[in-house]
Amino acid sequence: MVTSERLRITRGLFGRDRQDIELVRLQDIDHKQNLSERVLNLGDVIIHSHDPASPEVTLRNITNPMEVHEVIRRAMLDARKRHRLTF
């Protein structure tokens, strides 16, 4: 889930593990797909951040990975603009 301030990652079917990464701490976002994933419109979104606990997080088997990549990127840029941060 992407909010105006953070990226919230929830994992687990029975037990829940939740991780929040502040959008202003994101460094870079990548996505990758192999040929079979492109056919199925699945892929991985890799998030690089300044968060010491999780400098790199991979969201695996995401539907529409290019669209998810763009949503996170726009939210990151908007958060930086609101906080007047430039890199």
CYANA upper distance limits for C-alpha pairs under 8 A (distance plus 0.5 A):
  1 MET  CA      7 LEU  CA      6.49
  1 MET  CA      8 ARG  CA      5.65
  1 MET  CA      9 ILE  CA      7.04
  2 VAL  CA      6 ARG  CA      6.66
  2 VAL  CA      7 LEU  CA      5.19
  2 VAL  CA      8 ARG  CA      6.76
  2 VAL  CA     72 ILE  CA      7.42
  2 VAL  CA     75 ALA  CA      8.03
  3 THR  CA      7 LEU  CA      6.84
  3 THR  CA      8 ARG  CA      8.26
  3 THR  CA     75 ALA  CA      8.35
  4 SER  CA     75 ALA  CA      7.11
  4 SER  CA     79 ALA  CA      7.30
  5 GLU  CA     22 GLU  CA      6.53
  5 GLU  CA     23 LEU  CA      6.24
  5 GLU  CA     24 VAL  CA      8.26
  5 GLU  CA     79 ALA  CA      6.95
  6 ARG  CA     20 ASP  CA      6.84
  6 ARG  CA     21 ILE  CA      6.00
  6 ARG  CA     22 GLU  CA      4.73
  6 ARG  CA     23 LEU  CA      5.33
  7 LEU  CA     20 ASP  CA      6.18
  7 LEU  CA     21 ILE  CA      5.67
  7 LEU  CA     22 GLU  CA      6.76
  7 LEU  CA     23 LEU  CA      6.84
  7 LEU  CA     72 ILE  CA      8.40
  8 ARG  CA     18 ARG  CA      7.48
  8 ARG  CA     19 GLN  CA      6.26
  8 ARG  CA     20 ASP  CA      5.00
  8 ARG  CA     21 ILE  CA      7.00
  9 ILE  CA     18 ARG  CA      6.14
  9 ILE  CA     19 GLN  CA      5.60
  9 ILE  CA     20 ASP  CA      6.80
 10 THR  CA     16 ARG  CA      7.20
 10 THR  CA     17 ASP  CA      6.13
 10 THR  CA     18 ARG  CA      4.90
 10 THR  CA     19 GLN  CA      6.93
 11 ARG  CA     16 ARG  CA      6.29
 11 ARG  CA     17 ASP  CA      5.64
 11 ARG  CA     18 ARG  CA      6.92
 12 GLY  CA     16 ARG  CA      5.40
 12 GLY  CA     17 ASP  CA      6.76
 21 ILE  CA     25 ARG  CA      7.58
 21 ILE  CA     26 LEU  CA      8.14
 21 ILE  CA     49 SER  CA      8.45
 21 ILE  CA     51 ASP  CA      7.55
 22 GLU  CA     26 LEU  CA      7.58
 23 LEU  CA     75 ALA  CA      7.62
 23 LEU  CA     76 MET  CA      5.51
 23 LEU  CA     79 ALA  CA      6.77
 23 LEU  CA     80 ARG  CA      8.24
 24 VAL  CA     76 MET  CA      6.74
 24 VAL  CA     79 ALA  CA      6.50
 24 VAL  CA     80 ARG  CA      6.11
 24 VAL  CA     85 LEU  CA      8.44
 25 ARG  CA     49 SER  CA      6.03
 25 ARG  CA     50 HIS  CA      5.67
 25 ARG  CA     51 ASP  CA      6.97
 26 LEU  CA     47 ILE  CA      7.75
 26 LEU  CA     48 HIS  CA      6.59
 26 LEU  CA     49 SER  CA      4.64
 26 LEU  CA     50 HIS  CA      6.75
 26 LEU  CA     51 ASP  CA      8.43
 26 LEU  CA     76 MET  CA      7.44
 27 GLN  CA     47 ILE  CA      8.24
 27 GLN  CA     48 HIS  CA      5.89
 27 GLN  CA     49 SER  CA      5.30
 27 GLN  CA     50 HIS  CA      7.13
 28 ASP  CA     47 ILE  CA      6.62
 28 ASP  CA     48 HIS  CA      5.58
 28 ASP  CA     49 SER  CA      7.37
 29 ILE  CA     45 VAL  CA      7.57
 29 ILE  CA     46 ILE  CA      6.21
 29 ILE  CA     47 ILE  CA      5.19
 29 ILE  CA     48 HIS  CA      6.68
 29 ILE  CA     69 HIS  CA      7.23
 29 ILE  CA     72 ILE  CA      8.44
 29 ILE  CA     73 ARG  CA      7.53
 30 ASP  CA     45 VAL  CA      6.25
 30 ASP  CA     46 ILE  CA      5.49
 30 ASP  CA     47 ILE  CA      7.03
 30 ASP  CA     69 HIS  CA      7.57
 31 HIS  CA     43 GLY  CA      7.48
 31 HIS  CA     44 ASP  CA      5.97
 31 HIS  CA     45 VAL  CA      4.78
 31 HIS  CA     46 ILE  CA      6.28
 31 HIS  CA     65 PRO  CA      7.03
 31 HIS  CA     66 MET  CA      7.38
 31 HIS  CA     69 HIS  CA      7.30
 32 LYS  CA     43 GLY  CA      6.32
 32 LYS  CA     44 ASP  CA      5.92
 32 LYS  CA     45 VAL  CA      7.16
 32 LYS  CA     65 PRO  CA      8.44
 33 GLN  CA     37 GLU  CA      6.03
 33 GLN  CA     38 ARG  CA      6.46
 33 GLN  CA     42 LEU  CA      7.52
 33 GLN  CA     43 GLY  CA      5.23
 33 GLN  CA     44 ASP  CA      7.10
 34 ASN  CA     38 ARG  CA      6.72
 34 ASN  CA     43 GLY  CA      8.11
 35 LEU  CA     39 VAL  CA      6.99
 36 SER  CA     40 LEU  CA      6.95
 37 GLU  CA     41 ASN  CA      6.24
 37 GLU  CA     42 LEU  CA      5.33
 37 GLU  CA     43 GLY  CA      6.34
 38 ARG  CA     42 LEU  CA      6.63
 38 ARG  CA     43 GLY  CA      7.82
 41 ASN  CA     63 THR  CA      6.46
 41 ASN  CA     64 ASN  CA      6.16
 41 ASN  CA     65 PRO  CA      8.04
 42 LEU  CA     61 ASN  CA      5.90
 42 LEU  CA     62 ILE  CA      5.84
 42 LEU  CA     63 THR  CA      5.17
 42 LEU  CA     64 ASN  CA      6.49
 42 LEU  CA     65 PRO  CA      6.83
 43 GLY  CA     60 ARG  CA      7.03
 43 GLY  CA     61 ASN  CA      5.41
 43 GLY  CA     62 ILE  CA      5.79
 43 GLY  CA     63 THR  CA      7.25
 43 GLY  CA     64 ASN  CA      7.85
 43 GLY  CA     65 PRO  CA      5.94
 44 ASP  CA     58 THR  CA      7.06
 44 ASP  CA     59 LEU  CA      6.01
 44 ASP  CA     60 ARG  CA      5.02
 44 ASP  CA     61 ASN  CA      6.00
 44 ASP  CA     62 ILE  CA      6.40
 44 ASP  CA     65 PRO  CA      6.96
 45 VAL  CA     58 THR  CA      6.27
 45 VAL  CA     59 LEU  CA      5.61
 45 VAL  CA     60 ARG  CA      7.18
 45 VAL  CA     62 ILE  CA      7.74
 45 VAL  CA     65 PRO  CA      6.76
 45 VAL  CA     68 VAL  CA      8.24
 45 VAL  CA     69 HIS  CA      7.08
 46 ILE  CA     56 GLU  CA      7.51
 46 ILE  CA     57 VAL  CA      6.36
 46 ILE  CA     58 THR  CA      4.94
 46 ILE  CA     59 LEU  CA      6.80
 47 ILE  CA     56 GLU  CA      6.09
 47 ILE  CA     57 VAL  CA      5.67
 47 ILE  CA     58 THR  CA      6.74
 48 HIS  CA     55 PRO  CA      6.16
 48 HIS  CA     56 GLU  CA      5.09
 48 HIS  CA     57 VAL  CA      7.17
 49 SER  CA     54 SER  CA      7.84
 49 SER  CA     55 PRO  CA      5.44
 49 SER  CA     56 GLU  CA      6.78
 50 HIS  CA     55 PRO  CA      6.35
 51 ASP  CA     55 PRO  CA      5.76
 64 ASN  CA     68 VAL  CA      6.84
 65 PRO  CA     69 HIS  CA      6.45
 66 MET  CA     70 GLU  CA      6.79
 67 GLU  CA     71 VAL  CA      6.75
 68 VAL  CA     72 ILE  CA      6.75
 69 HIS  CA     73 ARG  CA      6.60
 70 GLU  CA     74 ARG  CA      6.52
 71 VAL  CA     75 ALA  CA      6.70
 72 ILE  CA     76 MET  CA      6.56
 73 ARG  CA     77 LEU  CA      6.74
 74 ARG  CA     78 ASP  CA      6.59
 75 ALA  CA     79 ALA  CA      6.60
 76 MET  CA     80 ARG  CA      6.74
 77 LEU  CA     81 LYS  CA      6.67
 78 ASP  CA     82 ARG  CA      6.67
 79 ALA  CA     83 HIS  CA      6.71
 80 ARG  CA     84 ARG  CA      6.30
 80 ARG  CA     85 LEU  CA      5.40
 80 ARG  CA     86 THR  CA      7.36
 81 LYS  CA     85 LEU  CA      6.65
 81 LYS  CA     86 THR  CA      8.27
